[in-house]
Structures are given as C-alpha cells and as structure tokens.
Amino acid sequence: MTNDKKEKKSQIEKEGWVRKFTVEENRVDEYKELYESLGQEVMVTAVNPSEIEGCVECFKVECDKYRTIYTRSKKSEEKLIL
C-alpha cells in the first residue's frame, strides 16, 4: 500500500469510520438501509483493490462494479451542542 493510500485509510479511521466489507454495487442500497436502521452512519466508496486482502483478480477486472461500505456510530445531537 502506498503512503497516500495509507494516509487516506488513516484519515478515514481517525474520523471514526470502520470498514465493513466490499459488495457488488447493486447490493449497496440494501446494506446501507440495514446499517442506517441500526443507527449507523454509512459511507460508500469506490473499491480500492490494494485495501482488500486475498484474491483481488475480479476487483482488478471489474472494480467499477463494487463498492466498499464503511460505518460509524451517529453523533448524537447532545454531542454537537457545546
């Protein structure tokens, strides 16, 4: 993983995002709705093959068909009022 990719991943983690998994694009709405119903914020990004462990051949060929899902706890309104 290059330094730029490590810095981006580190920034995402500092913001409280947790990488859940990578899924085909046509399933994103289903998982987004599920995590939101559980009180989570959801961020969906284009897949980055360098962040995936194991075989990545299908992601290299058709990476535009996949998305990575990140979640984090919603910040309560009380925390936003200082």
Biopython code that builds the backbone (N, CA, C, O; Angstrom):
import numpy as np
from Bio.PDB.StructureBuilder import StructureBuilder

atoms = [
    (1, "MET", "N", (0.854, -1.167, 0.000)),
    (1, "MET", "CA", (0.000, 0.000, 0.000)),
    (1, "MET", "C", (0.906, 1.237, 0.000)),
    (1, "MET", "O", (1.848, 1.313, 0.788)),
    (2, "THR", "N", (0.625, 2.196, -0.874)),
    (2, "THR", "CA", (1.445, 3.398, -0.943)),
    (2, "THR", "C", (1.163, 4.298, 0.249)),
    (2, "THR", "O", (0.170, 4.125, 0.956)),
    (3, "ASN", "N", (2.062, 5.274, 0.464)),
    (3, "ASN", "CA", (1.892, 6.198, 1.583)),
    (3, "ASN", "C", (0.595, 6.993, 1.457)),
    (3, "ASN", "O", (-0.086, 7.220, 2.457)),
    (4, "ASP", "N", (0.240, 7.424, 0.229)),
    (4, "ASP", "CA", (-1.002, 8.182, 0.026)),
    (4, "ASP", "C", (-2.209, 7.351, 0.443)),
    (4, "ASP", "O", (-3.122, 7.861, 1.093)),
    (5, "LYS", "N", (-2.215, 6.080, 0.073)),
    (5, "LYS", "CA", (-3.332, 5.204, 0.415)),
    (5, "LYS", "C", (-3.376, 4.956, 1.915)),
    (5, "LYS", "O", (-4.456, 4.891, 2.501)),
    (6, "LYS", "N", (-2.194, 4.814, 2.551)),
    (6, "LYS", "CA", (-2.141, 4.627, 3.998)),
    (6, "LYS", "C", (-2.660, 5.868, 4.711)),
    (6, "LYS", "O", (-3.386, 5.760, 5.699)),
    (7, "GLU", "N", (-2.292, 7.047, 4.214)),
    (7, "GLU", "CA", (-2.755, 8.288, 4.831)),
    (7, "GLU", "C", (-4.261, 8.439, 4.695)),
    (7, "GLU", "O", (-4.925, 8.858, 5.643)),
    (8, "LYS", "N", (-4.816, 8.103, 3.530)),
    (8, "LYS", "CA", (-6.260, 8.187, 3.326)),
    (8, "LYS", "C", (-6.972, 7.223, 4.265)),
    (8, "LYS", "O", (-7.962, 7.592, 4.896)),
    (9, "LYS", "N", (-6.477, 5.990, 4.361)),
    (9, "LYS", "CA", (-7.075, 4.995, 5.251)),
    (9, "LYS", "C", (-6.989, 5.470, 6.694)),
    (9, "LYS", "O", (-7.950, 5.339, 7.452)),
    (10, "SER", "N", (-5.848, 6.019, 7.074)),
    (10, "SER", "CA", (-5.658, 6.515, 8.424)),
    (10, "SER", "C", (-6.629, 7.656, 8.727)),
    (10, "SER", "O", (-7.184, 7.718, 9.824)),
    (11, "GLN", "N", (-6.839, 8.551, 7.773)),
    (11, "GLN", "CA", (-7.759, 9.671, 7.959)),
    (11, "GLN", "C", (-9.190, 9.168, 8.150)),
    (11, "GLN", "O", (-9.914, 9.653, 9.019)),
    (12, "ILE", "N", (-9.584, 8.209, 7.344)),
    (12, "ILE", "CA", (-10.925, 7.623, 7.474)),
    (12, "ILE", "C", (-11.095, 7.015, 8.863)),
    (12, "ILE", "O", (-12.129, 7.204, 9.503)),
    (13, "GLU", "N", (-10.086, 6.288, 9.330)),
    (13, "GLU", "CA", (-10.153, 5.673, 10.653)),
    (13, "GLU", "C", (-10.186, 6.733, 11.751)),
    (13, "GLU", "O", (-10.899, 6.566, 12.740)),
    (14, "LYS", "N", (-9.431, 7.820, 11.599)),
    (14, "LYS", "CA", (-9.429, 8.907, 12.587)),
    (14, "LYS", "C", (-10.804, 9.543, 12.697)),
    (14, "LYS", "O", (-11.187, 10.020, 13.766)),
    (15, "GLU", "N", (-11.547, 9.551, 11.601)),
    (15, "GLU", "CA", (-12.894, 10.120, 11.603)),
    (15, "GLU", "C", (-13.925, 9.150, 12.177)),
    (15, "GLU", "O", (-15.113, 9.464, 12.242)),
    (16, "GLY", "N", (-13.461, 7.970, 12.592)),
    (16, "GLY", "CA", (-14.338, 7.008, 13.244)),
    (16, "GLY", "C", (-14.982, 5.978, 12.334)),
    (16, "GLY", "O", (-15.817, 5.193, 12.784)),
    (17, "TRP", "N", (-14.609, 5.967, 11.062)),
    (17, "TRP", "CA", (-15.200, 5.016, 10.118)),
    (17, "TRP", "C", (-14.554, 3.651, 10.278)),
    (17, "TRP", "O", (-13.346, 3.541, 10.487)),
    (18, "VAL", "N", (-15.377, 2.612, 10.176)),
    (18, "VAL", "CA", (-14.902, 1.230, 10.246)),
    (18, "VAL", "C", (-15.267, 0.546, 8.928)),
    (18, "VAL", "O", (-16.431, 0.536, 8.527)),
    (19, "ARG", "N", (-14.262, -0.024, 8.262)),
    (19, "ARG", "CA", (-14.506, -0.735, 7.011)),
    (19, "ARG", "C", (-15.249, -2.021, 7.321)),
    (19, "ARG", "O", (-14.797, -2.823, 8.138)),
    (20, "LYS", "N", (-16.398, -2.220, 6.667)),
    (20, "LYS", "CA", (-17.185, -3.426, 6.887)),
    (20, "LYS", "C", (-16.868, -4.490, 5.840)),
    (20, "LYS", "O", (-16.392, -5.574, 6.177)),
    (21, "PHE", "N", (-17.130, -4.182, 4.578)),
    (21, "PHE", "CA", (-16.878, -5.158, 3.520)),
    (21, "PHE", "C", (-17.050, -4.502, 2.161)),
    (21, "PHE", "O", (-17.486, -3.355, 2.056)),
    (22, "THR", "N", (-16.701, -5.250, 1.127)),
    (22, "THR", "CA", (-16.876, -4.818, -0.250)),
    (22, "THR", "C", (-17.962, -5.682, -0.869)),
    (22, "THR", "O", (-18.006, -6.895, -0.662)),
    (23, "VAL", "N", (-18.844, -5.035, -1.637)),
    (23, "VAL", "CA", (-20.025, -5.710, -2.169)),
    (23, "VAL", "C", (-20.302, -5.212, -3.584)),
    (23, "VAL", "O", (-19.865, -4.130, -3.976)),
    (24, "GLU", "N", (-21.031, -6.017, -4.331)),
    (24, "GLU", "CA", (-21.433, -5.581, -5.672)),
    (24, "GLU", "C", (-22.325, -4.354, -5.556)),
    (24, "GLU", "O", (-23.127, -4.235, -4.630)),
    (25, "GLU", "N", (-22.175, -3.458, -6.497)),
    (25, "GLU", "CA", (-22.871, -2.173, -6.471)),
    (25, "GLU", "C", (-24.397, -2.324, -6.323)),
    (25, "GLU", "O", (-25.035, -1.524, -5.639)),
    (26, "ASN", "N", (-24.971, -3.342, -6.959)),
    (26, "ASN", "CA", (-26.429, -3.493, -6.909)),
    (26, "ASN", "C", (-26.950, -3.902, -5.533)),
    (26, "ASN", "O", (-28.165, -3.928, -5.332)),
    (27, "ARG", "N", (-26.078, -4.219, -4.586)),
    (27, "ARG", "CA", (-26.495, -4.594, -3.223)),
    (27, "ARG", "C", (-26.271, -3.478, -2.209)),
    (27, "ARG", "O", (-26.645, -3.620, -1.045)),
    (28, "VAL", "N", (-25.669, -2.373, -2.631)),
    (28, "VAL", "CA", (-25.298, -1.299, -1.706)),
    (28, "VAL", "C", (-26.509, -0.733, -0.960)),
    (28, "VAL", "O", (-26.465, -0.584, 0.261)),
    (29, "ASP", "N", (-27.575, -0.421, -1.671)),
    (29, "ASP", "CA", (-28.744, 0.186, -1.026)),
    (29, "ASP", "C", (-29.305, -0.696, 0.085)),
    (29, "ASP", "O", (-29.723, -0.202, 1.132)),
    (30, "GLU", "N", (-29.310, -1.976, -0.149)),
    (30, "GLU", "CA", (-29.810, -2.944, 0.835)),
    (30, "GLU", "C", (-29.013, -2.865, 2.141)),
    (30, "GLU", "O", (-29.596, -2.801, 3.223)),
    (31, "TYR", "N", (-27.687, -2.871, 2.038)),
    (31, "TYR", "CA", (-26.841, -2.823, 3.223)),
    (31, "TYR", "C", (-26.847, -1.444, 3.865)),
    (31, "TYR", "O", (-26.796, -1.324, 5.089)),
    (32, "LYS", "N", (-26.909, -0.418, 3.051)),
    (32, "LYS", "CA", (-26.971, 0.949, 3.573)),
    (32, "LYS", "C", (-28.223, 1.112, 4.431)),
    (32, "LYS", "O", (-28.160, 1.647, 5.538)),
    (33, "GLU", "N", (-29.336, 0.656, 3.925)),
    (33, "GLU", "CA", (-30.601, 0.729, 4.664)),
    (33, "GLU", "C", (-30.517, -0.068, 5.966)),
    (33, "GLU", "O", (-31.000, 0.386, 7.004)),
    (34, "LEU", "N", (-29.915, -1.239, 5.917)),
    (34, "LEU", "CA", (-29.775, -2.076, 7.109)),
    (34, "LEU", "C", (-28.972, -1.359, 8.188)),
    (34, "LEU", "O", (-29.427, -1.243, 9.326)),
    (35, "TYR", "N", (-27.776, -0.876, 7.838)),
    (35, "TYR", "CA", (-26.934, -0.209, 8.833)),
    (35, "TYR", "C", (-27.575, 1.069, 9.352)),
    (35, "TYR", "O", (-27.455, 1.373, 10.539)),
    (36, "GLU", "N", (-28.254, 1.827, 8.494)),
    (36, "GLU", "CA", (-28.937, 3.034, 8.952)),
    (36, "GLU", "C", (-30.068, 2.690, 9.910)),
    (36, "GLU", "O", (-30.313, 3.427, 10.865)),
    (37, "SER", "N", (-30.762, 1.578, 9.670)),
    (37, "SER", "CA", (-31.841, 1.167, 10.577)),
    (37, "SER", "C", (-31.285, 0.761, 11.943)),
    (37, "SER", "O", (-32.016, 0.741, 12.933)),
    (38, "LEU", "N", (-29.997, 0.440, 11.991)),
    (38, "LEU", "CA", (-29.335, 0.089, 13.248)),
    (38, "LEU", "C", (-28.691, 1.302, 13.910)),
    (38, "LEU", "O", (-27.960, 1.168, 14.891)),
    (39, "GLY", "N", (-28.969, 2.496, 13.362)),
    (39, "GLY", "CA", (-28.466, 3.729, 13.950)),
    (39, "GLY", "C", (-27.047, 4.093, 13.557)),
    (39, "GLY", "O", (-26.384, 4.853, 14.262)),
    (40, "GLN", "N", (-26.577, 3.565, 12.449)),
    (40, "GLN", "CA", (-25.213, 3.836, 11.992)),
    (40, "GLN", "C", (-25.211, 4.821, 10.830)),
    (40, "GLN", "O", (-26.146, 4.864, 10.031)),
    (41, "GLU", "N", (-24.144, 5.611, 10.751)),
    (41, "GLU", "CA", (-23.900, 6.400, 9.551)),
    (41, "GLU", "C", (-23.222, 5.458, 8.557)),
    (41, "GLU", "O", (-22.490, 4.553, 8.959)),
    (42, "VAL", "N", (-23.458, 5.664, 7.285)),
    (42, "VAL", "CA", (-22.892, 4.792, 6.261)),
    (42, "VAL", "C", (-22.171, 5.640, 5.214)),
    (42, "VAL", "O", (-22.694, 6.651, 4.744)),
    (43, "MET", "N", (-20.970, 5.211, 4.862)),
    (43, "MET", "CA", (-20.211, 5.835, 3.792)),
    (43, "MET", "C", (-19.886, 4.744, 2.777)),
    (43, "MET", "O", (-19.421, 3.664, 3.142)),
    (44, "VAL", "N", (-20.133, 5.031, 1.510)),
    (44, "VAL", "CA", (-19.877, 4.073, 0.446)),
    (44, "VAL", "C", (-18.806, 4.671, -0.464)),
    (44, "VAL", "O", (-18.928, 5.811, -0.913)),
    (45, "THR", "N", (-17.758, 3.896, -0.732)),
    (45, "THR", "CA", (-16.673, 4.377, -1.590)),
    (45, "THR", "C", (-16.423, 3.399, -2.733)),
    (45, "THR", "O", (-16.805, 2.230, -2.677)),
    (46, "ALA", "N", (-15.774, 3.913, -3.762)),
    (46, "ALA", "CA", (-15.324, 3.046, -4.851)),
    (46, "ALA", "C", (-14.314, 2.064, -4.260)),
    (46, "ALA", "O", (-13.597, 2.388, -3.313)),
    (47, "VAL", "N", (-14.269, 0.884, -4.823)),
    (47, "VAL", "CA", (-13.371, -0.142, -4.293)),
    (47, "VAL", "C", (-11.922, 0.208, -4.618)),
    (47, "VAL", "O", (-11.608, 0.730, -5.688)),
    (48, "ASN", "N", (-11.056, -0.096, -3.662)),
    (48, "ASN", "CA", (-9.625, 0.087, -3.834)),
    (48, "ASN", "C", (-8.980, -1.285, -3.664)),
    (48, "ASN", "O", (-8.822, -1.748, -2.534)),
    (49, "PRO", "N", (-8.601, -1.949, -4.764)),
    (49, "PRO", "CA", (-8.066, -3.316, -4.670)),
    (49, "PRO", "C", (-6.895, -3.465, -3.708)),
    (49, "PRO", "O", (-6.691, -4.547, -3.158)),
    (50, "SER", "N", (-6.124, -2.406, -3.491)),
    (50, "SER", "CA", (-4.974, -2.516, -2.593)),
    (50, "SER", "C", (-5.390, -2.649, -1.129)),
    (50, "SER", "O", (-4.567, -3.029, -0.296)),
    (51, "GLU", "N", (-6.641, -2.345, -0.798)),
    (51, "GLU", "CA", (-7.117, -2.459, 0.579)),
    (51, "GLU", "C", (-7.763, -3.812, 0.869)),
    (51, "GLU", "O", (-8.146, -4.090, 2.005)),
    (52, "ILE", "N", (-7.881, -4.642, -0.150)),
    (52, "ILE", "CA", (-8.564, -5.930, 0.008)),
    (52, "ILE", "C", (-7.531, -7.034, 0.195)),
    (52, "ILE", "O", (-6.543, -7.123, -0.533)),
    (53, "GLU", "N", (-7.793, -7.869, 1.191)),
    (53, "GLU", "CA", (-6.903, -8.995, 1.452)),
    (53, "GLU", "C", (-7.335, -10.188, 0.615)),
    (53, "GLU", "O", (-8.517, -10.343, 0.307)),
    (54, "GLY", "N", (-6.401, -11.010, 0.255)),
    (54, "GLY", "CA", (-6.716, -12.205, -0.520)),
    (54, "GLY", "C", (-6.756, -11.926, -2.008)),
    (54, "GLY", "O", (-6.154, -10.967, -2.491)),
    (55, "CYS", "N", (-7.462, -12.762, -2.718)),
    (55, "CYS", "CA", (-7.550, -12.654, -4.171)),
    (55, "CYS", "C", (-8.305, -11.388, -4.563)),
    (55, "CYS", "O", (-9.378, -11.111, -4.027)),
    (56, "VAL", "N", (-7.750, -10.628, -5.487)),
    (56, "VAL", "CA", (-8.384, -9.383, -5.937)),
    (56, "VAL", "C", (-8.557, -9.339, -7.450)),
    (56, "VAL", "O", (-8.816, -8.276, -8.015)),
    (57, "GLU", "N", (-8.417, -10.474, -8.102)),
    (57, "GLU", "CA", (-8.467, -10.501, -9.566)),
    (57, "GLU", "C", (-9.783, -9.949, -10.115)),
    (57, "GLU", "O", (-9.774, -9.188, -11.083)),
    (58, "CYS", "N", (-10.913, -10.321, -9.508)),
    (58, "CYS", "CA", (-12.195, -9.825, -10.024)),
    (58, "CYS", "C", (-12.319, -8.315, -9.818)),
    (58, "CYS", "O", (-12.937, -7.628, -10.631)),
    (59, "PHE", "N", (-11.735, -7.796, -8.736)),
    (59, "PHE", "CA", (-11.789, -6.361, -8.492)),
    (59, "PHE", "C", (-10.927, -5.600, -9.496)),
    (59, "PHE", "O", (-11.260, -4.481, -9.886)),
    (60, "LYS", "N", (-9.827, -6.205, -9.907)),
    (60, "LYS", "CA", (-8.962, -5.559, -10.897)),
    (60, "LYS", "C", (-9.661, -5.457, -12.246)),
    (60, "LYS", "O", (-9.502, -4.465, -12.958)),
    (61, "VAL", "N", (-10.429, -6.472, -12.597)),
    (61, "VAL", "CA", (-11.092, -6.521, -13.894)),
    (61, "VAL", "C", (-12.339, -5.658, -13.917)),
    (61, "VAL", "O", (-12.577, -4.933, -14.883)),
    (62, "GLU", "N", (-13.134, -5.728, -12.865)),
    (62, "GLU", "CA", (-14.422, -5.035, -12.840)),
    (62, "GLU", "C", (-14.603, -4.227, -11.563)),
    (62, "GLU", "O", (-15.665, -4.284, -10.944)),
    (63, "CYS", "N", (-13.581, -3.476, -11.159)),
    (63, "CYS", "CA", (-13.653, -2.760, -9.884)),
    (63, "CYS", "C", (-14.764, -1.713, -9.855)),
    (63, "CYS", "O", (-15.225, -1.345, -8.775)),
    (64, "ASP", "N", (-15.203, -1.228, -11.008)),
    (64, "ASP", "CA", (-16.272, -0.231, -11.025)),
    (64, "ASP", "C", (-17.626, -0.828, -10.658)),
    (64, "ASP", "O", (-18.591, -0.085, -10.477)),
    (65, "LYS", "N", (-17.720, -2.143, -10.544)),
    (65, "LYS", "CA", (-18.974, -2.803, -10.175)),
    (65, "LYS", "C", (-19.067, -3.085, -8.678)),
    (65, "LYS", "O", (-20.054, -3.666, -8.228)),
    (66, "TYR", "N", (-18.065, -2.688, -7.901)),
    (66, "TYR", "CA", (-18.019, -2.977, -6.477)),
    (66, "TYR", "C", (-17.876, -1.692, -5.668)),
    (66, "TYR", "O", (-17.336, -0.696, -6.149)),
    (67, "ARG", "N", (-18.368, -1.734, -4.430)),
    (67, "ARG", "CA", (-18.266, -0.612, -3.510)),
    (67, "ARG", "C", (-17.864, -1.137, -2.145)),
    (67, "ARG", "O", (-18.205, -2.259, -1.770)),
    (68, "THR", "N", (-17.131, -0.308, -1.404)),
    (68, "THR", "CA", (-16.753, -0.650, -0.041)),
    (68, "THR", "C", (-17.650, 0.135, 0.907)),
    (68, "THR", "O", (-17.873, 1.331, 0.720)),
    (69, "ILE", "N", (-18.154, -0.540, 1.913)),
    (69, "ILE", "CA", (-19.060, 0.060, 2.884)),
    (69, "ILE", "C", (-18.320, 0.279, 4.197)),
    (69, "ILE", "O", (-17.683, -0.627, 4.734)),
    (70, "TYR", "N", (-18.423, 1.508, 4.698)),
    (70, "TYR", "CA", (-17.875, 1.893, 5.996)),
    (70, "TYR", "C", (-19.044, 2.349, 6.865)),
    (70, "TYR", "O", (-20.026, 2.891, 6.357)),
    (71, "THR", "N", (-18.937, 2.130, 8.164)),
    (71, "THR", "CA", (-19.961, 2.627, 9.086)),
    (71, "THR", "C", (-19.291, 3.283, 10.278)),
    (71, "THR", "O", (-18.112, 3.063, 10.556)),
    (72, "ARG", "N", (-20.081, 4.102, 10.982)),
    (72, "ARG", "CA", (-19.661, 4.655, 12.268)),
    (72, "ARG", "C", (-20.923, 5.017, 13.041)),
    (72, "ARG", "O", (-21.997, 5.188, 12.464)),
    (73, "SER", "N", (-20.774, 5.128, 14.329)),
    (73, "SER", "CA", (-21.910, 5.494, 15.168)),
    (73, "SER", "C", (-22.320, 6.921, 14.851)),
    (73, "SER", "O", (-21.476, 7.783, 14.605)),
    (74, "LYS", "N", (-23.627, 7.160, 14.858)),
    (74, "LYS", "CA", (-24.115, 8.520, 14.648)),
    (74, "LYS", "C", (-23.762, 9.352, 15.859)),
    (74, "LYS", "O", (-23.798, 8.876, 16.994)),
    (75, "LYS", "N", (-23.421, 10.599, 15.602)),
    (75, "LYS", "CA", (-23.141, 11.522, 16.688)),
    (75, "LYS", "C", (-24.474, 12.064, 17.182)),
    (75, "LYS", "O", (-25.285, 12.555, 16.397)),
    (76, "SER", "N", (-24.688, 11.973, 18.460)),
    (76, "SER", "CA", (-25.957, 12.468, 18.997)),
    (76, "SER", "C", (-25.984, 13.981, 18.965)),
    (76, "SER", "O", (-24.938, 14.629, 18.958)),
    (77, "GLU", "N", (-27.176, 14.539, 18.944)),
    (77, "GLU", "CA", (-27.331, 15.986, 18.907)),
    (77, "GLU", "C", (-26.726, 16.617, 20.155)),
    (77, "GLU", "O", (-26.235, 17.744, 20.101)),
    (78, "GLU", "N", (-26.757, 15.898, 21.284)),
    (78, "GLU", "CA", (-26.197, 16.419, 22.517)),
    (78, "GLU", "C", (-24.706, 16.669, 22.376)),
    (78, "GLU", "O", (-24.196, 17.655, 22.907)),
    (79, "LYS", "N", (-24.002, 15.803, 21.675)),
    (79, "LYS", "CA", (-22.567, 15.952, 21.493)),
    (79, "LYS", "C", (-22.245, 17.125, 20.579)),
    (79, "LYS", "O", (-21.172, 17.718, 20.684)),
    (80, "LEU", "N", (-23.159, 17.459, 19.692)),
    (80, "LEU", "CA", (-22.926, 18.541, 18.758)),
    (80, "LEU", "C", (-23.117, 19.906, 19.401)),
    (80, "LEU", "O", (-22.578, 20.897, 18.908)),
    (81, "ILE", "N", (-23.867, 19.977, 20.483)),
    (81, "ILE", "CA", (-24.099, 21.238, 21.176)),
    (81, "ILE", "C", (-23.013, 21.380, 22.239)),
    (81, "ILE", "O", (-22.932, 20.579, 23.170)),
    (82, "LEU", "N", (-22.185, 22.402, 22.090)),
    (82, "LEU", "CA", (-21.073, 22.582, 23.046)),
    (82, "LEU", "C", (-21.362, 23.662, 24.055)),
    (82, "LEU", "O", (-20.533, 23.934, 24.923)),
]
sb = StructureBuilder()
sb.init_structure("model")
sb.init_model(0)
sb.init_chain("A")
sb.init_seg("    ")
for serial, (resi, resn, name, xyz) in enumerate(atoms, 1):
    if name == "N":
        sb.init_residue(resn, " ", resi, " ")
    sb.init_atom(name, np.array(xyz, "f"), 0.0, 1.0, " ", f" {name:<3s}", serial, name[0])
structure = sb.get_structure()
